[in-house]
């Protein structure tokens, strides 16, 4: 049996790829030896994150090396539980944090056991009092809530003489959700327009029964790429989707870790693969009978 290992491995008698794993040939992985092995990156998958004291990234960060187009680098921890580190080896505390405390913020609150016990007792007493509130107070709160709902409806322009649902068998209809913001609506409209060719390509692939190219699908939109770009986490995303993501927070959608930069770089390799799929599935495939019917 034969197999395609993309020039980065050898094919076994069973048709499986054994990927190369050496400094000279690179460290490759995946079923077809198309991706870098874990913790390796670079154009030849021959670079990895630096070691310190026998630990990659000093054990104080995550090695980002999941693309053969991005060199491996350390993404240092930056949280209260794991500490705040920086530097190429993640072995230096960020400014304002003490290395003697594992680069964690100093705890200034130290309650005595007496205060803790008093707080627990106060919580128990408060819970008991809340549970023993008269039913009359509960009914009063419900009436106040209904009055607030009526006031809200009146402010919206609906004049009501009373609550038509009070005391009846008809359930109260839910309050409609707030209208979507103009920015979010414009984003979804643009996204639908940009991804229209991607959805057409996906329908063609599913129509012929071929498997979907999961490597060429955006983790955010779950659709085949139209304009793929790479960010600092080493993953590829749809350009409009990751730019909208960065408007909310600077983290990786895949790892949920902070990213050092919001710069996006076009992934020309993925773009060429998508164009090849479009050429394969979206080209004109007329039957010979259709051509004969047109005639001269």
N, C-alpha and C positions, 0 to 999 in steps of 0.2 A: 504494500500500500504506500502511496505517496502523500506528502503533505507540504504545505507552504509555511516555512518558518521565517520568511522575510529576510533570509540571509543572516539570521542571528541565532542559529541553532541547527541541530541535526534531526533527521526524521527516523523514527524507530520502525521496526517491521510491522507494528500495529497501527501505523499512521499517526502517531503522536509526536509532538515536538519536544526535544530536550534542549532547552534554551542555554545559550552560552553564559558562563559565569566565571569570568576571569578579568584581571585588570587589562589584558591586551585586547580582548574581544568585547568587553563590557559585560554588565550584569543585567540580563534581560529576563522577562517573565511574561505570563499570559499564555493562553492556549496556542497562539501563533507567534509567540516571541516578538510581539509588536510593541509591548510596553516595557518600561524599566522595572526591574525587580524592586521590592520594598526597600526604602531608604537609599535609593540610587537615582541619579538624574544626569542631566547633560545630554548633548547630542549623541554621544556614544554610550550613554548609561554607565559611565565609568567614574562618576564622582559621587561622593556621599558626604554626609555631614561630619564635621570634625569630632574627634574623640578627646575626652579629657578625663584622666584617671580611670580609663577603661570604660567610660560611658559615653555614648553618643550624645552630643549637646550637653555634656556634663550631667546628664540626667535631669536637667532643669528646663527642658524644652522639647519640642516635637520636630522631628526631621521632616522637612517638606521637600520631597523628591519623588513626585508621581508623574512627571512628564519628561520625555527625552529632550524637550526644548528648553527646560528650565534647569539651571544648575541647582544642586542640593544646597539647602541652607537651613539654619536653625530658627524656629519660631519659638522664642523664649516664653516661659510662663509669665503671666501678668494677672494674678488674682490673689485674694486674701488667703485662700487655703493652700496654694502652691507657692506663693511668693512672687516678687516682682524682680525679674532678671533681665539683663541686656548683654550685649556684646556678641561677637561671632561664636563664642563657645558657651554662651549663656552662663558664664561663671562670675558675672559682676552684677551687683545690686543696682537697680535703678536709683537715680538721685532721690534722696529723702528716705531711703530704707537702709536698715542696719544689717550688715552681714552676720553679726553675732546672733541675730534673731531670724536667720534663714530668709532674709530679705522680706520679712512680713511686717505689717504695720504694728506699732507698739500698742499693746492693750493698756488703756488707762483706767478702765472701770474694774474695780475689784470689790465686789460686795461681800460683806461679812455673812457668816451663816445665819446670824440673827435676823438680818434684813431679808435674806432669802426666805427664811421661814415665815416672817411676817407677811411678805408678799404672797406666799402660797396660801396662808390662812385668809388673807383679804380676798383672794380670788375665789376661794371656796364659799365664803360668806356672800359675796356678790352673786355667785351663781345660784345659791339657794334663794336669795331675795328675788332675783329675776324670775325664777320658776314659780314663786308663790305670789306673783302679782295678781291682783283681782281681775276677774274676767271682764269687768266693766271697763278697765283701762285698755284691754285688748280691743274691745268693741269700739271704743273711742278712737283708737289709732286707725282702725279700719275705716271709720267714717271720715276721719281727716284725710286719709289717703284717697278716698273716693272724691272728696271735695277738691283736692289738688288736681286730680285727673280731669274733673269738670272744668276747672279754671284753665287748664292747659288747652282743652278743646275750644273754650270760648276765645282764648287768645289767638287761636288759629283761624278764627272767623266762624266757628260753628256755635250758634246761639242755642242753648239747651235750657228748657224750663226746669228740668230735674233729671235725675238719673233713671233712664228707662229700664235699666237692667237690675235695679235694686229690688230685692225681694221676689224676683221672677225666676222662671226656670231657664230662660235663655242665658247662655254664658256670655260674659263680657268679651267683646272682640279685642284682640291684642292691639296695642299702640304701634303704628307702623314705624319701622326703623328710619333714622335720619337719612336724608338724601346723600348720595355719594358725592364727595368733593369734586370740583371741576378738574383738579390736577389728576386725581385717580381715574376719573372718567376718560380724560384725554389719553392717559397712559394706556388703559385697556383698549381704547379705540385704535391707537397706533400699533399696539401689540398684535391685535387681530389682523390689521392690514399687513404688517411685516411678516407674520407667520402664515399667511394664506398659501404661499407656494410650498412651505414646509408641510402643511396639512394635506395639500394636494399630492405631494410626493409620498407621504405616509399612506394615503388611501390607495395609491397605485401599487405600492409594495405589498400591502395587505391583500389587495385584490388578486395578485398573482400567487399569493401564499408564501412569499419569501419572508425570512425573519427580519425584524427591524434592526437597523444598525445602532445598537445601544451605545457604542462608543461615540457616535456622532449625534447624540441627543443631549440637550441642555438639562442639567440637574434642576433648574428653576422652572422652566416652561414645560419640560417633559416632551419637547418636540425636536425634530431634526433641525440642526443649525441652519441659519440663513446668513448671519454675520458673526462667526465665532471669534471670541477674544480670550486671551489668557490673562489671569490676574496673579497677584503675588502668592496665592496659595497653591499655584501649580495646576489648577483645574481650568477647564474651558467652559465658557458660558455664552449665551446669547447677549450681544452687546446691549440692547435696550433693556433687557431684564436685569443685568448686573448693575447698570448705571442707576436704574430705579431702586435696586437694593441698597446701593451706597448712599442714596438720599436718606435712608432710615438709620443705617448703622454700618460701621466699617468692620464687618466680620466676614468669614468665609461661609457661604451657604452650605458647604459640604461638611466642614469640620467644626463650624461655629466658633472658631478661634479668631482673635483679632488679626487683621492684615496690616502690614507695615506701609502699604501704599495703595492708592486707588487707581493707579495707572493701569490701563488695559492695552494689551498688545495683540494685534490681529494674528490669529492662528491660520497661517496660509496652508498648512498641511491639511487641516480639517476642511478648510474651504475647498481645496482641490478635490478631496474625497466626496464632498457633497455635490460639487459640480459633476463629478463622474456618475454619481447616482442619478442626478437629474437627466443626464444624457442617456442613461440606460433605461429609465422607466418613463420619462416624460417625452421622449422623442416620438415622432409620427410613426405609428405601427399599423398602417392600413393593410387590409387583407388583399390578396391578388384579385379576388372577385370584385372588390370595391374599385380597384383601378380599372378593370375591364369594363365595368358599368359606365365609368366616366367616358371612356373612348375618345376617339378624335372628334 
